[in-house]
Amino acid sequence: MQLGHPMLTAEIRAARQKLVLDHFRDEVRQEWDDVLSTFPHPHYELIPTMQVHDGDTAVRGYYHDTRVAFPDQDHEIIAFRHSDDAVIAEFWLLGTHLGPLGAIPATGSRFRVRMTAYFLFDTDENLVCERVYFDTLTMLKQLIGGLSMKNPKNWLLAARCLKGLLSMSGDEPHPSLVNTTSPAFAD
């Protein structure tokens, strides 16, 4: 819990949950102006890839790139949990890999990956960050593992996917995600 957050009331909980549901709905509809309106300053942290997308231009670029890779991206909400400074959403993310995902070429494979997103709020009840956690290996197994290696035409695609994956593995993590400090706990 961050100091200064008001006690979570039913009204705050309901308002936050509505905002997060609107955010999810507008992402699926690809109504980017509406999604961005849920933040005073858009900010995404993708923990599995150690990337940060900060500000309108960067977040729009993230939306563009993910929808080129997965134009039919959707979700199935599993549960919401509430804390003093966050709504924690568990959900399945799903889609079809129809365009490049970074340096990984499209495979045409479907994926369904369980995720958790922390929607963090400041003391004025503004959404300040969506921090997303998921298992990249599960996603990659579905995207690349869906290729039939019995079909020789997939051999080159599989090699290109591996090359793309390796080229992306050297990316430097965003400093704000690795240079953290432990909170001071009272005894």
Legacy VTK file of the C-alpha trace (Angstrom):
# vtk DataFile Version 3.0
C-alpha trace
ASCII
DATASET POLYDATA
POINTS 187 float
0.000 0.000 0.000
1.253 3.457 -0.832
0.955 6.066 1.885
-1.665 8.681 1.250
-4.193 6.517 -0.578
-7.698 6.892 0.775
-9.411 3.862 2.221
-10.998 1.874 -0.557
-14.736 2.516 -0.526
-17.477 0.840 -2.537
-17.766 4.005 -4.643
-14.033 4.133 -5.432
-13.991 0.412 -6.181
-16.977 0.719 -8.556
-15.520 3.761 -10.352
-12.143 2.072 -10.826
-13.730 -1.147 -12.042
-15.847 0.753 -14.574
-12.780 2.601 -15.839
-10.828 -0.671 -16.240
-13.763 -2.387 -17.990
-14.097 0.603 -20.356
-10.341 0.434 -20.974
-10.534 -3.287 -21.875
-13.600 -2.786 -24.090
-12.054 0.114 -25.982
-8.798 -1.798 -26.537
-10.715 -4.654 -28.180
-12.674 -2.143 -30.310
-9.347 -0.447 -31.154
-10.807 2.907 -30.114
-7.409 4.301 -29.141
-8.556 7.820 -28.251
-11.058 6.338 -25.800
-8.451 3.998 -24.272
-5.977 6.837 -23.896
-8.628 9.003 -22.235
-8.575 6.602 -19.254
-5.098 7.955 -18.364
-4.004 11.546 -17.740
-0.615 10.336 -19.081
-0.582 6.898 -20.788
2.007 4.511 -19.346
2.413 0.755 -19.896
5.002 -1.492 -18.297
5.425 -4.926 -19.900
7.319 -6.954 -17.329
8.049 -10.082 -19.451
9.832 -8.014 -22.105
11.055 -5.329 -19.659
9.654 -2.596 -21.902
8.015 0.681 -20.970
5.726 2.619 -23.306
5.359 6.111 -21.875
3.278 8.925 -23.319
0.713 9.216 -26.088
3.072 8.588 -29.035
4.826 5.583 -27.475
1.569 3.967 -26.351
-0.058 4.488 -29.753
3.018 2.833 -31.293
2.579 -0.102 -28.913
-1.103 -0.401 -29.860
-0.223 -0.249 -33.565
2.501 -2.893 -33.322
0.421 -5.334 -31.296
-2.579 -5.004 -33.619
-0.395 -5.526 -36.694
0.812 -8.744 -35.045
-2.624 -9.725 -33.681
-5.412 -7.809 -35.480
-8.103 -9.903 -33.773
-6.643 -9.552 -30.259
-9.290 -10.050 -27.588
-9.535 -11.043 -23.945
-11.617 -13.099 -21.561
-11.709 -11.637 -18.062
-11.219 -14.178 -15.282
-11.358 -11.972 -12.167
-10.804 -8.517 -10.724
-9.181 -7.922 -7.375
-8.952 -4.558 -5.645
-6.254 -3.046 -3.453
-5.793 0.401 -1.946
-3.980 1.639 -5.055
-4.883 -0.813 -7.843
-7.324 -2.974 -9.708
-5.675 -6.299 -10.507
-7.176 -7.979 -13.555
-6.652 -11.634 -14.400
-7.588 -12.480 -17.961
-6.887 -14.607 -21.002
-5.390 -12.726 -23.945
-6.025 -14.348 -27.297
-5.522 -13.698 -30.946
-4.076 -14.869 -34.242
-0.472 -14.119 -35.236
-1.056 -12.503 -38.648
1.749 -9.929 -38.702
5.268 -9.558 -37.309
5.721 -9.541 -33.538
8.889 -7.496 -33.304
11.396 -9.503 -35.347
9.284 -12.688 -35.242
7.422 -13.184 -38.534
3.729 -14.071 -38.604
2.994 -17.770 -38.132
-0.786 -17.736 -38.522
-1.034 -19.556 -35.170
-3.632 -18.777 -32.517
-2.637 -18.086 -28.938
-4.394 -17.960 -25.584
-2.254 -16.810 -22.658
-3.225 -16.150 -19.058
-2.191 -12.661 -17.914
-2.344 -10.331 -14.962
-2.481 -6.557 -15.298
-2.119 -4.119 -12.443
-4.041 -0.905 -13.115
-2.349 1.520 -10.711
-4.069 4.651 -9.396
-2.601 7.742 -7.757
-4.050 9.432 -4.681
-6.352 11.531 -6.902
-7.846 8.352 -8.450
-6.119 8.828 -11.802
-4.991 5.724 -13.675
-1.209 6.180 -13.877
0.052 2.816 -15.127
-0.983 -0.508 -16.604
1.665 -3.052 -15.556
1.288 -6.373 -17.376
2.685 -9.785 -16.412
2.528 -12.932 -18.552
4.582 -15.954 -19.484
6.285 -15.290 -22.817
7.289 -18.941 -23.201
3.641 -20.011 -23.175
2.859 -17.489 -25.906
5.889 -18.389 -28.025
5.176 -22.116 -27.712
1.724 -21.486 -29.131
2.886 -19.130 -31.903
5.906 -21.112 -33.095
4.911 -24.531 -31.768
1.757 -24.345 -33.873
3.847 -24.751 -37.024
3.733 -28.278 -38.427
7.344 -29.319 -38.902
6.110 -32.206 -41.071
5.501 -29.557 -43.732
8.862 -28.529 -45.276
7.527 -25.077 -46.185
7.366 -24.318 -42.434
11.074 -25.068 -41.881
12.199 -21.702 -43.233
9.497 -19.879 -41.277
10.540 -21.667 -38.073
14.176 -20.683 -38.701
13.125 -17.046 -39.316
11.102 -17.110 -36.064
14.104 -18.426 -34.117
16.375 -15.798 -35.694
13.842 -13.070 -34.831
13.514 -14.307 -31.272
17.277 -14.387 -30.810
17.655 -10.870 -32.214
15.113 -9.594 -29.688
16.699 -11.359 -26.713
19.531 -8.830 -26.536
17.287 -5.820 -25.947
18.226 -3.829 -22.855
15.578 -3.746 -20.110
14.037 -0.388 -19.313
15.981 1.077 -16.353
12.842 1.904 -14.348
11.946 -1.787 -14.281
15.296 -2.985 -12.977
16.499 -0.076 -10.807
13.989 -0.529 -8.008
14.264 0.045 -4.284
12.744 -2.004 -1.525
10.098 -0.284 0.604
10.848 0.444 4.235
8.684 -1.742 6.444
7.880 -0.853 10.011
8.728 -3.532 12.567
LINES 1 188
187 0 1 2 3 4 5 6 7 8 9 10 11 12 13 14 15 16 17 18 19 20 21 22 23 24 25 26 27 28 29 30 31 32 33 34 35 36 37 38 39 40 41 42 43 44 45 46 47 48 49 50 51 52 53 54 55 56 57 58 59 60 61 62 63 64 65 66 67 68 69 70 71 72 73 74 75 76 77 78 79 80 81 82 83 84 85 86 87 88 89 90 91 92 93 94 95 96 97 98 99 100 101 102 103 104 105 106 107 108 109 110 111 112 113 114 115 116 117 118 119 120 121 122 123 124 125 126 127 128 129 130 131 132 133 134 135 136 137 138 139 140 141 142 143 144 145 146 147 148 149 150 151 152 153 154 155 156 157 158 159 160 161 162 163 164 165 166 167 168 169 170 171 172 173 174 175 176 177 178 179 180 181 182 183 184 185 186
